[in-house]
Structures are given as C-alpha cells and as structure tokens.
C-alpha cells in the first residue's frame, strides 16, 4: 500500500477548497505532463521504512517530497502553507491507505528553471506519513 501514497496525497491536495482555481488540477506524480503553466505541484515518494512490533507488522513510514512551483515567491509560499496545513491535520483512509499521521519534515526553497525552462520559485517539502 505504501507505493500508492502519492495517489492519496494527490486526492487530499486536489480537494483543498483554497486551491480550487490555482493548482487543484495541476498536481503530478514525479513529473509534469507536457508544458504546464505555473503554479503546479509535484509529488515524489522518497523512501519507505517498515517498522515491526514484537508480534508482527507494525506500520510503514513513507517519505514523500512535495514541490510547489510558482511564478512569484508569495504564491509559492501561500500554496505550500495551505498544503502543509491540510496534510498535517489529515487522518483517515483514502485511496485504500490508512493514514495515521503526517508530519512535516525538511523544507527548502529555491529559484530555478522547471523542465520547460520557465523560471519560478520552488518550495520543497518532505512529509513523513505513517500508515498501517
């Protein structure tokens, strides 16, 4: 199930009301489709760690990278904050995955070119997702 974690994150992020006009339909696993106008969101699963209890399987920790690419710094930060706030409070089952907890990990910001050569601000966030 941990391999499907980004499907769950895409669903959570796409249903955030504050993003309905800007990025709700521009959320991509691993890379964008063709040329995409900013802002958009990229998700990459970045590691899975299975933890076992004395009796059996306990839970999985999945790290996922979420990148927000936008034309302006302000827009990149605002979208990243909205996504972070929604993800860290989410608990429940979505896309067949039982999410127990989402923690914010490392954050980084840069100004760079995307794959189409468009310059923009990138807010890079890593989330640790505990699933059972």
C-alpha positions as MATLAB code, in Angstrom:
seq = 'XXXXXXXXXXXXXXXXXXXXXXXXXXXXXXXXXXXXXXXXXXXXXXXXXXXXXXXXXXXXXXXXXXXXXXXXXXXXXXXXXXXXXXXXXXXXXXXXXXXXXXXXXXXXXXXXXXXXXXXXXXXXXXXXXXXX';
ca = [
       0.000    0.000    0.000;
       2.854    2.423    0.644;
       3.555    2.599   -3.090;
       0.147    4.244   -3.525;
       0.809    7.015   -1.008;
       1.128    9.755   -3.624;
      -2.276    8.789   -5.048;
      -3.663    9.516   -1.590;
      -1.755   12.810   -1.323;
      -2.936   13.897   -4.779;
      -6.533   13.258   -3.706;
      -6.110   15.159   -0.425;
      -4.427   18.146   -2.097;
      -6.854   18.259   -5.043;
      -9.779   18.541   -2.613;
      -8.420   21.576   -0.733;
     -11.006   24.336   -1.371;
      -8.441   27.168   -1.249;
      -6.590   25.636   -4.216;
      -9.599   25.181   -6.482;
      -8.530   27.784   -9.022;
      -4.768   27.685   -8.891;
      -3.397   24.172   -8.523;
      -6.195   21.684   -7.853;
      -5.925   20.244  -11.378;
      -2.154   20.615  -11.673;
      -0.817   18.002   -9.259;
       1.574   15.477  -10.762;
       3.457   12.389   -9.596;
       7.175   12.562  -10.416;
       6.966   14.999  -13.376;
       4.545   17.289  -15.174;
       2.622   16.473  -18.327;
       3.955   18.368  -21.336;
       4.055   22.134  -20.781;
       2.263   23.204  -17.639;
       1.619   26.760  -16.570;
       2.638   27.651  -13.021;
       1.604   27.179  -10.290;
       1.726   23.404  -10.054;
       2.596   20.682   -7.555;
       4.940   17.704   -7.986;
       4.972   14.665   -5.663;
       7.721   12.049   -5.395;
       7.781    9.103   -2.981;
      11.216    9.232   -1.416;
      11.561    6.162    0.760;
       9.666    3.571    2.752;
      10.623    2.162    6.130;
       8.648   -0.757    7.590;
       8.570   -0.988   11.370;
       7.673   -4.239   13.064;
       6.312   -4.941   16.512;
       7.202   -7.958   18.616;
       4.202   -9.794   17.249;
       4.095   -8.755   13.590;
       3.913   -5.889   11.135;
       3.513   -2.545   12.866;
       3.382    0.306   10.401;
       5.163    1.930    7.486;
       6.823    5.306    7.392;
       6.746    6.769    3.901;
       8.622    9.922    2.964;
       7.113   11.979    0.170;
       8.550   15.079   -1.445;
       6.014   17.767   -2.332;
       7.222   20.586   -4.540;
       5.262   23.770   -5.264;
       6.428   25.661   -8.355;
       5.030   29.207   -8.848;
       5.877   32.405  -10.718;
       6.021   34.535   -7.582;
       7.607   33.889   -4.229;
       4.438   34.911   -2.401;
       2.283   32.476   -4.372;
       4.721   29.594   -3.812;
       4.764   30.202   -0.054;
       0.986   30.616    0.220;
       0.260   27.392   -1.691;
       2.921   25.490    0.282;
       1.431   26.702    3.583;
      -2.097   25.681    2.560;
      -0.910   22.216    1.517;
       1.156   21.760    4.683;
      -1.731   22.800    6.953;
      -4.096   20.324    5.289;
      -1.675   17.404    5.168;
      -0.521   17.581    8.793;
      -4.081   17.534   10.114;
      -5.277   14.682    7.871;
      -6.112   11.344    9.496;
      -8.144    8.612    7.875;
      -8.386    6.195    4.985;
      -8.055    7.461    1.432;
      -7.274    5.544   -1.756;
      -7.281    2.380    0.386;
      -4.476    3.644    2.629;
      -4.971    4.131    6.371;
      -3.039    7.293    7.228;
      -2.352    7.546   10.945;
      -0.181   10.653   10.902;
       1.534   13.088    8.549;
       4.488   15.048    9.871;
       6.280   17.896    8.197;
       9.958   17.196    7.693;
      12.583   19.159    5.843;
      11.727   22.334    3.904;
      13.782   24.174    1.341;
      13.160   26.977   -1.131;
      14.924   27.860   -4.360;
      14.561   29.885   -7.534;
      15.184   27.778  -10.605;
      14.006   26.717  -14.041;
      11.464   23.967  -14.463;
      11.766   21.302  -17.166;
      10.254   23.682  -19.741;
      12.821   26.396  -18.973;
      10.360   28.606  -17.079;
      11.869   30.344  -14.072;
       9.992   30.190  -10.821;
      10.073   29.768   -7.070;
      10.128   26.230   -5.733;
       9.001   25.369   -2.225;
      10.298   21.855   -1.489;
       8.772   19.983    1.434;
       9.254   16.467    2.743;
       6.454   14.788    4.666;
       6.706   11.629    6.739;
       3.500    9.630    6.505;
       2.757    6.848    8.996;
       0.420    4.198    7.589;
      -0.977    0.888    8.828;
];
